[in-house]
Amino acid sequence: MSTESTEIAGRDLVLWVGAEAGAQFSALAEVCEVETAPNLEAARAVLRLRRPGAVLAAVEECGLELLRELAGEPQTRDLAVILLGGPESEGRCLDGLAAGAADYLLQPFSPRVLAGRVRACLRTAAGRRGAAERERELRAETQMAADALDRSRRAEEALRQSEERFRLATEAVSGMIYDWSVGADRVKRSHGLFGLVGYLPGEVESRIGWWRALIHPDDVARVEGEVSGAIEGGGDSFSVEYRVRHRDGQYVHVWDKGLIVRDEKGRPVRVVGSTIDITERKEAQEELERAHTEAQAANEAKDQFLATLSHELRTPLTPVLAVVSRLEEDPRFAELTGELRMIRRNVELEARLIDDLLDLTRISRGKLELYRRTTDARQVVQHALATVEQELMEKKLRLEVWLAAASHRVSADAPRLTQVFWNLLSNAVKFTPPGGTVAVRSRLDPAARELVIEVSDTGMGIEPEVMPRIFEAFEQTDRRITRQFGGLGLGLAVSRAIVDLHGGGLTAASDGRDQGSTFSVRLPLGGLQEDLDATETRFSHSCREPAAPGPKIQRPLRILLVEDHTDTAEAMADLLRLSEHQVTIASSVGEALAAAEDAGNGGGFDLVLSDLGLPDGSGQELMRELARRHGLKGIALSGYGMEDDVQRSREAGFAHHLTKPVDRQALETTIRQVLSGA
């Protein structure tokens, strides 16, 4: 885009460095003139020709470099720079603040927030520029006044000229100029006093005490400390912001800048300064702080809403999946195997959609954490393949696997990486017609030191106009796909974000409709430790992968099941009884504690499975009491599955946290691991 443009009267100019951001750019253009420069060189060209009020620059592109260049030049060092970045860029943005940036914004943010920040920044910058200009004028006039006073003994005419210049300067300044004779405690104030606090100079005392009485009581000690410290400590100036009472009783915010004139022995003789009204700037700052607080509150409310929604959506799925698991084990329903698998598949799909929504929220707020260790990516791929094996067989798809790379060592969060390949393989199976082919290949890119794993299919392909949006959330090629295959279009968006957090990349390629597609995952080679650790993950909601089973349980267990949702409690109890466990159901903290006391006389329970949200307390409180009184081990069963929920369960003493819905295999595996101490 050309950097040539003309000034628009009455509007501030903002330089936008980087790609235009749609609605955010449009909202900004409504409040100011926006000049754009796609890169650093173009930005330099604009700055050589024009003087913007503020600069917006992406921190991950050229923002920090441009900021440092501006800060290093005297004519641009006071130019306001706002840095823009993603959730992962906060550290660089904070470095930018330390280097002189005026503000920063992290995605996601609304156009309204961007416009408000820029408006506040422009106001502040304008106030500072005006104050700096007034300060320069004041210094010049003060020096002239001082010279005139020094020559007053020799030339009365020079004194009159100096006084005239001082009068003109006071009329030019938007605010009050004062001249305080320190020894005589006499203050001359300009007519700007009236505009500042509503009094004419002739109406008020000429002593400094009159002005001190107007200062807000909460500010008096601070102001006197700074002013006295500068005067008595040998300083040549002071600058302080505070509040003073207007004649109408309201308080206004002022900025007081004083220059201290000393005699040949260094003793303070006069203080010449200016006091200007900065109430508008302060109100803009307070508005900005309120907007920030409101945004934080909105984010917290959204997190709580999503957690509650997740819980409420998962809870009804739990008894359904439990009943299906029990019926699958019953030979009397063998002829309904296909129908039961269909029910299970759709329940697990619903749970996967909930997981994707929560993951997308974590990613957008920068809260998705990785637990990385040295991992063999072949094992990750094999685990993901195991989760789609049944679907491959049902659709009679040909599977081709060539893991030919010489090394598959990567530093990765194995469960999250398995989630990526499960998403890619699930899509390949879903969109490939019966009889087609799904292939997985690996290779090394020596130049980039990356492991490349490709998942390809001979399915419906991706049309060229859709390709640029394929990794956007809620994006699918067309509505027919949504109607035929379901889903929200979140899997690829989540997968790309996970791969990006690993320092890699996820790309897609296709020759068009019905030409198949290929998704390539690129991961940096290398690990964090010498010995390869076995990778293991469990998607208790959307797939049943072969996890380490733990030692076989030698006898039926006595299990205390605490669940206030009646259907879930009965279904989970029936599922546990399939393994011949003895199950006691409690629907509250009180019932659970009473049951544990009663069972203690007969040897007690072996394990407690507890929901977290109970009518008379929380599952965490219950777990602490059961562990303290009876030494019980526990597994948390909850529809709440955010990282904070899992952490609270661990802190309460639960050995494991399972997110609903849970099937029999995942439940039995976890029970064995908990009892074995794994």
Secondary structure by P-SEA (a helix, b strand, c coil): cccbbbbbccbbbbbbcccccaaaaaaaaacbbbbbbccaaaaaaaaacccccbbbbcccccaaaaaaaaaaccccccbbbbbbbcccaaaaaaaaaaacccccccccccaaaaaaaaaaaaaaaaaaaaaaaaaaaaaaaaaaaaaaaaaccccaaaaaaaaaaaaaaaaaccbbbbbbcccccbbbbccccccccccccccccccaaaaaaacccccaaaaaaaaaaaaaaccccccccbbbbccccbbbbbbbbbbbbbcccccccbbbbbbbbaaaaaaaaaaaaaaaaaaaaaaaaaaaaaaaaaaaaaaaaaaaaaaaaaaaaccccccaaaaaaaaaaaaaaaaaaaaaaaaaaaaaacccccccccccaaaaaaaaaaaaaaaaaaabbbbbbbccccccccccaaaaaaaaaaaaaaaaaaaccccbbbbbbbbbcccccbbbbbbbccccccccccccccccccccccaaaaaaccccccaaaaaaaaaaaaccbbbbbbccccccbbbbbbbbcccccccccbbbbbcccccccccccccccccccbbbbbbccaaaaaaaaaaaaaabbbbbbbccaaaaaaaaaaacccccccbbbbbcccccccaaaaaaaaaaccbbbbbbbcccccaaaaaaaaaacccccccccccaaaaaaaaaaaaacc
